Amino acid sequence: MFRQNDVVNADQTTEAIDQKPVRPKIIWNCRAEGIDYALNMKALIQRVARGSVTVDGKVVGQIGRGFVVLLGVKTGDTEEDAKQLAYKTAGLRIFPDENGKMNRSVQDVGGEILVISQFTLYADTRKGNRPGFSQAAPPDVAEKLYQVYTVLLRKALGESRVATGVFRASMTVEIINDGPVTVELCTDGREVSDQKSVISDQ
């Protein structure tokens, strides 16, 4: 389980994250009024009964009950965005409790997570019908932050409970949405939040 001041192993992904970071605000609605195009890293989270990803006819990642996360990285995103989004993903309570209310996290239910890189989350259709993707981060930057996000989820849930696709590959993704329940999370790098980590010591 990771905490707010944990760092990412430099040998696994990249340089360590500052022990006392300035934390971007996590918001629930990525299309909040007035900041549509200022938003940074985003995760489209689907609660699933199962999910899998296939590349060249071979299954490269699969999970049972848990989340399929479509992860988008925007130009200007930092390791801090990846870190905060991982905290929120691991602590997001959208599984039902004994009363049928959404009150349990993927950690609480022993679930798994499948992470898929998805630059098309930054499709810009404001002009014409052909989307542009200029807001998406360059592949080298996106892959680095995708790895940071994945490493932190594995630290929270355990290595075997987090699967991935293949970065930049053409993938076939099976998503059996449970509910259906889909939640969009983003970081807004312009604002600072003093919120406590959603990951507890318990």
C-alpha positions as a Markdown table, in Angstrom:
| # | Residue | x | y | z |
|---|---|---|---|---|
| 1 | Met | 0.0 | 0.0 | 0.0 |
| 2 | Phe | 1.4 | 3.4 | -0.9 |
| 3 | Arg | 1.0 | 6.7 | 0.9 |
| 4 | Gln | 1.0 | 10.3 | -0.1 |
| 5 | Asn | 4.8 | 10.8 | 0.3 |
| 6 | Asp | 5.9 | 7.6 | -1.4 |
| 7 | Val | 8.2 | 7.8 | -4.3 |
| 8 | Val | 8.3 | 5.8 | -7.5 |
| 9 | Asn | 11.3 | 3.4 | -7.8 |
| 10 | Ala | 13.7 | 5.1 | -10.3 |
| 11 | Asp | 14.8 | 1.7 | -11.6 |
| 12 | Gln | 11.2 | 0.8 | -12.5 |
| 13 | Thr | 10.2 | 3.9 | -14.3 |
| 14 | Thr | 11.8 | 7.3 | -13.8 |
| 15 | Glu | 13.2 | 9.7 | -11.3 |
| 16 | Ala | 11.8 | 9.8 | -7.8 |
| 17 | Ile | 8.9 | 12.1 | -7.1 |
| 18 | Asp | 9.5 | 15.0 | -4.7 |
| 19 | Gln | 8.6 | 14.0 | -1.1 |
| 20 | Lys | 6.5 | 17.1 | -0.6 |
| 21 | Pro | 4.8 | 17.7 | -4.0 |
| 22 | Val | 2.4 | 20.5 | -4.9 |
| 23 | Arg | -0.8 | 18.4 | -5.5 |
| 24 | Pro | -3.1 | 19.1 | -8.5 |
| 25 | Lys | -6.8 | 19.1 | -7.7 |
| 26 | Ile | -8.6 | 16.0 | -8.5 |
| 27 | Ile | -12.0 | 16.7 | -10.1 |
| 28 | Trp | -14.9 | 14.3 | -10.9 |
| 29 | Asn | -16.4 | 15.9 | -14.0 |
| 30 | Cys | -13.7 | 16.5 | -16.7 |
| 31 | Arg | -16.1 | 18.9 | -18.4 |
| 32 | Ala | -16.6 | 21.2 | -15.5 |
| 33 | Glu | -17.7 | 24.6 | -16.6 |
| 34 | Gly | -15.1 | 27.0 | -17.9 |
| 35 | Ile | -12.1 | 24.6 | -17.8 |
| 36 | Asp | -12.8 | 22.1 | -20.6 |
| 37 | Tyr | -9.4 | 22.5 | -22.3 |
| 38 | Ala | -7.2 | 23.3 | -19.3 |
| 39 | Leu | -7.6 | 19.8 | -17.8 |
| 40 | Asn | -4.6 | 17.5 | -17.6 |
| 41 | Met | -4.2 | 13.7 | -17.1 |
| 42 | Lys | -7.5 | 11.7 | -17.2 |
| 43 | Ala | -8.7 | 8.2 | -16.5 |
| 44 | Leu | -12.0 | 6.8 | -17.8 |
| 45 | Ile | -12.8 | 4.1 | -15.2 |
| 46 | Gln | -15.2 | 1.4 | -15.9 |
| 47 | Arg | -16.4 | -1.0 | -13.2 |
| 48 | Val | -16.3 | -4.5 | -14.8 |
| 49 | Ala | -17.1 | -8.1 | -14.2 |
| 50 | Arg | -14.1 | -8.9 | -16.3 |
| 51 | Gly | -11.8 | -7.4 | -18.9 |
| 52 | Ser | -9.1 | -8.4 | -21.3 |
| 53 | Val | -6.8 | -7.0 | -24.0 |
| 54 | Thr | -5.5 | -8.8 | -27.1 |
| 55 | Val | -2.6 | -7.8 | -29.3 |
| 56 | Asp | -1.9 | -9.7 | -32.5 |
| 57 | Gly | -4.3 | -12.4 | -31.5 |
| 58 | Lys | -2.7 | -13.0 | -28.1 |
| 59 | Val | -4.2 | -12.1 | -24.8 |
| 60 | Val | -1.6 | -9.9 | -23.1 |
| 61 | Gly | -3.6 | -8.8 | -20.1 |
| 62 | Gln | -6.8 | -9.9 | -18.4 |
| 63 | Ile | -8.7 | -9.4 | -15.1 |
| 64 | Gly | -11.8 | -10.5 | -13.2 |
| 65 | Arg | -13.9 | -8.1 | -11.1 |
| 66 | Gly | -12.4 | -4.7 | -10.9 |
| 67 | Phe | -11.7 | -1.7 | -13.1 |
| 68 | Val | -10.7 | -1.2 | -16.8 |
| 69 | Val | -9.0 | 2.1 | -16.9 |
| 70 | Leu | -8.6 | 4.0 | -20.2 |
| 71 | Leu | -5.7 | 6.4 | -19.4 |
| 72 | Gly | -5.0 | 9.6 | -21.3 |
| 73 | Val | -1.9 | 11.8 | -20.8 |
| 74 | Lys | -2.0 | 15.4 | -22.0 |
| 75 | Thr | 0.8 | 17.7 | -23.0 |
| 76 | Gly | 2.2 | 19.4 | -19.9 |
| 77 | Asp | 1.3 | 16.5 | -17.5 |
| 78 | Thr | 3.9 | 15.6 | -14.8 |
| 79 | Glu | 4.7 | 12.7 | -12.6 |
| 80 | Glu | 2.6 | 14.4 | -9.9 |
| 81 | Asp | -0.5 | 14.2 | -12.1 |
| 82 | Ala | 0.2 | 10.4 | -12.5 |
| 83 | Lys | 0.7 | 10.0 | -8.8 |
| 84 | Gln | -2.5 | 11.8 | -7.7 |
| 85 | Leu | -4.6 | 10.0 | -10.3 |
| 86 | Ala | -3.3 | 6.6 | -9.1 |
| 87 | Tyr | -4.2 | 7.6 | -5.5 |
| 88 | Lys | -7.8 | 8.5 | -6.6 |
| 89 | Thr | -8.2 | 5.4 | -8.7 |
| 90 | Ala | -7.1 | 3.0 | -6.0 |
| 91 | Gly | -9.4 | 4.7 | -3.4 |
| 92 | Leu | -12.4 | 5.3 | -5.7 |
| 93 | Arg | -15.5 | 3.8 | -3.9 |
| 94 | Ile | -17.9 | 2.6 | -6.6 |
| 95 | Phe | -18.4 | -1.0 | -5.5 |
| 96 | Pro | -21.5 | -1.8 | -3.5 |
| 97 | Asp | -21.4 | -2.5 | 0.2 |
| 98 | Glu | -23.8 | -4.8 | 2.2 |
| 99 | Asn | -26.6 | -2.2 | 1.7 |
| 100 | Gly | -26.1 | -1.9 | -2.0 |
| 101 | Lys | -24.6 | 1.6 | -1.8 |
| 102 | Met | -21.4 | 2.5 | -3.7 |
| 103 | Asn | -19.1 | 2.6 | -0.8 |
| 104 | Arg | -16.2 | 0.2 | -1.4 |
| 105 | Ser | -13.0 | 0.6 | -3.4 |
| 106 | Val | -11.3 | -1.9 | -5.7 |
| 107 | Gln | -8.9 | -2.5 | -2.8 |
| 108 | Asp | -11.8 | -3.2 | -0.4 |
| 109 | Val | -13.3 | -5.9 | -2.7 |
| 110 | Gly | -10.0 | -7.5 | -3.7 |
| 111 | Gly | -10.5 | -6.4 | -7.3 |
| 112 | Glu | -8.1 | -6.0 | -10.2 |
| 113 | Ile | -7.2 | -3.3 | -12.6 |
| 114 | Leu | -6.5 | -3.4 | -16.3 |
| 115 | Val | -4.8 | -0.2 | -17.6 |
| 116 | Ile | -5.0 | 0.8 | -21.3 |
| 117 | Ser | -3.3 | 3.8 | -22.8 |
| 118 | Gln | -5.8 | 5.9 | -24.7 |
| 119 | Phe | -4.6 | 9.1 | -26.4 |
| 120 | Thr | -8.0 | 9.5 | -28.1 |
| 121 | Leu | -9.5 | 10.7 | -24.8 |
| 122 | Tyr | -8.0 | 14.1 | -26.0 |
| 123 | Ala | -9.9 | 14.2 | -29.3 |
| 124 | Asp | -10.7 | 17.8 | -30.2 |
| 125 | Thr | -13.8 | 18.1 | -32.4 |
| 126 | Arg | -14.5 | 21.8 | -32.0 |
| 127 | Lys | -13.6 | 22.3 | -35.6 |
| 128 | Gly | -15.1 | 20.0 | -38.2 |
| 129 | Asn | -15.8 | 16.3 | -38.0 |
| 130 | Arg | -12.3 | 14.9 | -38.0 |
| 131 | Pro | -10.8 | 14.9 | -34.5 |
| 132 | Gly | -7.5 | 16.4 | -33.7 |
| 133 | Phe | -5.2 | 15.1 | -31.0 |
| 134 | Ser | -2.7 | 18.0 | -30.5 |
| 135 | Gln | -3.5 | 18.1 | -26.8 |
| 136 | Ala | -2.3 | 14.5 | -26.2 |
| 137 | Ala | 1.2 | 14.2 | -24.9 |
| 138 | Pro | 4.1 | 13.0 | -27.1 |
| 139 | Pro | 4.4 | 9.2 | -27.0 |
| 140 | Asp | 7.7 | 9.2 | -25.0 |
| 141 | Val | 6.2 | 11.5 | -22.3 |
| 142 | Ala | 2.9 | 9.6 | -22.2 |
| 143 | Glu | 4.6 | 6.2 | -21.8 |
| 144 | Lys | 6.7 | 7.5 | -18.9 |
| 145 | Leu | 3.7 | 8.7 | -17.0 |
| 146 | Tyr | 1.6 | 5.7 | -17.9 |
| 147 | Gln | 4.4 | 3.6 | -16.3 |
| 148 | Val | 4.4 | 5.8 | -13.2 |
| 149 | Tyr | 0.6 | 5.4 | -12.8 |
| 150 | Thr | 0.8 | 1.6 | -13.3 |
| 151 | Val | 3.7 | 1.1 | -10.8 |
| 152 | Leu | 1.8 | 3.0 | -8.1 |
| 153 | Leu | -1.3 | 1.0 | -8.7 |
| 154 | Arg | 0.7 | -2.2 | -8.4 |
| 155 | Lys | 2.2 | -0.9 | -5.2 |
| 156 | Ala | -1.3 | -0.3 | -3.8 |
| 157 | Leu | -3.0 | -3.5 | -5.0 |
| 158 | Gly | -0.1 | -6.0 | -5.5 |
| 159 | Glu | 1.8 | -6.8 | -8.7 |
| 160 | Ser | -0.5 | -9.6 | -9.8 |
| 161 | Arg | -3.7 | -7.6 | -9.6 |
| 162 | Val | -2.8 | -4.9 | -12.2 |
| 163 | Ala | -2.6 | -5.8 | -15.8 |
| 164 | Thr | -1.8 | -3.6 | -18.9 |
| 165 | Gly | -2.0 | -3.5 | -22.6 |
| 166 | Val | 0.9 | -2.8 | -24.9 |
| 167 | Phe | 1.7 | 0.9 | -25.2 |
| 168 | Arg | 1.2 | 2.2 | -28.8 |
| 169 | Ala | 0.0 | -1.2 | -30.0 |
| 170 | Ser | -3.2 | -1.8 | -31.9 |
| 171 | Met | -5.3 | -3.5 | -29.2 |
| 172 | Thr | -8.7 | -5.3 | -29.0 |
| 173 | Val | -10.1 | -4.6 | -25.6 |
| 174 | Glu | -13.0 | -6.6 | -24.0 |
| 175 | Ile | -14.9 | -4.7 | -21.4 |
| 176 | Ile | -17.8 | -6.3 | -19.5 |
| 177 | Asn | -19.1 | -3.3 | -17.7 |
| 178 | Asp | -20.8 | -4.1 | -14.4 |
| 179 | Gly | -23.8 | -1.8 | -13.8 |
| 180 | Pro | -23.0 | -0.1 | -16.1 |
| 181 | Val | -20.8 | 2.1 | -14.0 |
| 182 | Thr | -18.3 | 4.6 | -15.7 |
| 183 | Val | -16.5 | 7.4 | -13.8 |
| 184 | Glu | -14.2 | 10.0 | -15.4 |
| 185 | Leu | -11.3 | 11.4 | -13.3 |
| 186 | Cys | -9.0 | 14.2 | -14.2 |
| 187 | Thr | -6.3 | 16.4 | -12.6 |
| 188 | Asp | -6.4 | 20.1 | -13.0 |
| 189 | Gly | -2.8 | 21.2 | -12.7 |
| 190 | Arg | -3.7 | 24.9 | -12.3 |
| 191 | Glu | -5.1 | 24.5 | -8.8 |
| 192 | Val | -3.5 | 23.2 | -5.6 |
| 193 | Ser | -5.4 | 21.0 | -3.1 |
| 194 | Asp | -4.7 | 20.2 | 0.5 |
| 195 | Gln | -6.8 | 17.1 | 0.4 |
| 196 | Lys | -5.7 | 14.1 | 2.3 |
| 197 | Ser | -4.7 | 10.9 | 0.6 |
| 198 | Val | -7.6 | 8.7 | -0.2 |
| 199 | Ile | -5.4 | 5.7 | 0.7 |
| 200 | Ser | -5.7 | 4.9 | 4.5 |
| 201 | Asp | -3.3 | 3.0 | 6.6 |
| 202 | Gln | -6.0 | 0.5 | 7.4 |
